Amino acid sequence: MVYKIIENFEGKILNLTHLDEKNRPKMVDVSEKNNTTRVAIASGKITMSQDAFDAIVSNNTKKGPVIQTAVIAAIMGVKKTSEMIPMCHPLLLTGINCDVEELPELPGFKLIVTAKLKGQTGVEMEALTGTSIGLLTIYDMVKAIDKGMIISDVQLESKAGGKSGDFERQSIKDTKK
């Protein structure tokens, strides 16, 4: 049985918003929330063999331009989030961006996805989904070269707007100061 009121790992009582009074799943009603500008940035990495990295950078893969395809896939992932994550609301997005950084020292790549809207609910899940889909696309396109690639560190970097306020991930360097 699922309980609507539970304790979190710190012993605090939580009221779960995605369950109704009969403990059935529901989508949260956001109709009473104000429209605010909301922005979320997520990132993730993919580590691979030098051969796979070199093939991507030199645009020499059998499946075509990997980075360009990953960017398109990330954008599509952001747009399709509510179709894949059951409790996510369909959103009227106002902006999506995907940046890709080469990380030759891994070797690999880092994707950074930004999602933006003016609405009643946030875009964190959209940014995280877009990042994941973009990274999975890279894997798919070069798995013939390297099946041992590792997707890692998919995380929310920042969010702005909404009732819960802003969030900015602190780097390990910042926490050691």
C-alpha positions in Angstrom: 0.0 0.0 0.0 1.2 3.5 -0.8 0.9 6.1 2.0 0.2 9.7 1.2 2.0 11.0 4.3 5.5 9.5 4.8 8.7 10.4 6.5 11.8 11.4 4.5 15.3 10.2 5.3 15.6 13.0 7.9 12.4 11.9 9.7 10.4 14.9 8.4 6.8 14.3 7.4 6.1 14.7 3.7 2.8 15.2 2.1 3.1 13.7 -1.4 1.4 15.9 -4.0 1.0 13.2 -6.7 -1.4 11.0 -4.6 -5.1 11.8 -4.0 -7.0 11.2 -0.8 -7.4 7.5 -1.7 -3.7 7.1 -2.4 -4.2 7.0 -6.2 -1.7 8.7 -8.5 -2.7 12.0 -9.8 -1.2 14.9 -11.7 -0.9 18.0 -9.6 -3.4 20.8 -10.3 -1.3 23.9 -11.1 -4.3 26.1 -12.2 -4.1 28.4 -9.1 -0.3 29.1 -9.6 0.8 32.3 -11.1 2.5 32.4 -14.5 6.2 33.1 -13.9 9.3 32.9 -16.1 11.0 29.6 -15.3 14.4 28.5 -16.6 16.2 25.2 -15.9 19.7 24.1 -16.9 20.8 20.5 -16.8 24.0 18.8 -17.8 25.5 15.4 -18.3 28.6 13.7 -19.6 29.5 10.8 -21.8 32.9 9.2 -21.6 34.2 7.0 -24.4 37.2 5.5 -26.1 39.7 7.7 -28.0 38.6 6.1 -31.2 34.9 7.0 -30.7 35.8 10.5 -29.6 38.1 11.0 -32.7 35.4 9.7 -35.0 32.8 12.1 -33.6 35.2 15.2 -33.7 36.3 14.4 -37.2 32.7 13.8 -38.4 33.7 10.3 -39.5 30.9 8.0 -38.3 28.7 5.7 -40.3 25.5 7.2 -38.9 26.3 10.9 -39.8 26.9 14.0 -37.8 26.8 12.9 -34.1 26.8 16.2 -32.3 24.3 17.9 -34.5 22.0 14.9 -34.2 22.4 14.8 -30.4 21.5 18.5 -30.2 18.3 17.9 -32.2 17.5 14.8 -30.1 18.0 16.8 -26.9 15.6 19.5 -28.1 13.1 16.8 -29.0 13.6 15.2 -25.6 12.7 18.4 -23.9 9.6 18.8 -26.0 8.4 15.2 -25.4 9.0 15.0 -21.7 5.4 14.9 -20.7 4.9 11.9 -23.0 7.6 9.9 -21.2 7.4 11.0 -17.6 3.8 10.2 -16.3 3.3 13.2 -13.9 4.8 15.9 -16.0 2.5 18.5 -17.5 2.5 19.3 -21.2 4.2 22.7 -21.4 4.2 25.6 -23.8 8.0 26.0 -23.9 9.4 29.4 -25.0 13.0 28.4 -25.5 15.3 25.4 -25.6 19.1 25.4 -26.1 21.6 22.6 -26.1 25.4 23.3 -25.9 28.0 20.6 -26.3 31.5 20.8 -24.9 34.3 18.6 -26.1 36.2 17.0 -23.2 39.3 15.5 -24.8 40.8 14.7 -21.4 38.1 12.1 -20.7 37.7 11.6 -23.7 34.1 12.5 -24.1 31.5 15.3 -24.2 29.3 17.3 -21.9 25.8 18.3 -22.9 24.2 21.4 -21.3 20.4 21.8 -21.9 18.5 24.9 -21.1 14.7 24.9 -21.1 12.5 28.1 -20.6 8.9 29.0 -20.4 6.5 31.5 -18.8 4.0 29.3 -17.0 2.7 27.6 -13.9 5.1 24.8 -13.5 8.9 24.3 -13.8 11.0 22.9 -16.5 13.6 20.9 -14.5 12.4 17.6 -15.8 12.4 18.8 -19.4 16.0 20.0 -19.1 17.0 16.7 -17.5 15.2 14.6 -20.1 16.7 16.6 -22.9 20.2 16.0 -21.5 19.6 12.3 -21.1 18.1 11.9 -24.6 21.0 13.8 -26.2 23.6 11.7 -24.4 21.7 8.5 -25.3 21.8 9.6 -29.0 25.5 10.0 -28.9 25.8 6.5 -27.5 23.5 5.1 -30.1 25.4 6.7 -33.0 28.8 5.4 -32.0 28.1 2.2 -30.2 29.5 0.2 -33.1 32.9 1.8 -32.2 32.6 1.6 -28.4 29.9 -0.2 -26.5 31.6 0.6 -23.2 30.7 4.3 -23.2 29.6 5.7 -19.8 26.8 8.2 -19.4 27.2 10.0 -16.1 26.6 13.1 -14.0 23.1 13.9 -15.4 22.1 16.6 -13.0 20.2 19.9 -12.5 22.6 22.8 -12.6 20.2 25.6 -11.9 16.6 26.6 -11.9 15.0 30.0 -11.6 11.4 31.0 -11.0 8.4 29.5 -9.3 7.2 29.1 -5.7 10.1 27.0 -4.5 12.6 29.7 -5.6 15.9 29.5 -7.3 18.5 26.7 -7.2 22.2 26.8 -8.2 24.4 23.7 -7.9 27.6 24.4 -6.0 30.7 22.8 -7.4 33.0 20.8 -5.2 35.5 23.7 -5.4 32.9 26.1 -4.0 32.1 23.9 -1.0 35.7 23.6 0.0 36.2 27.4 0.4 
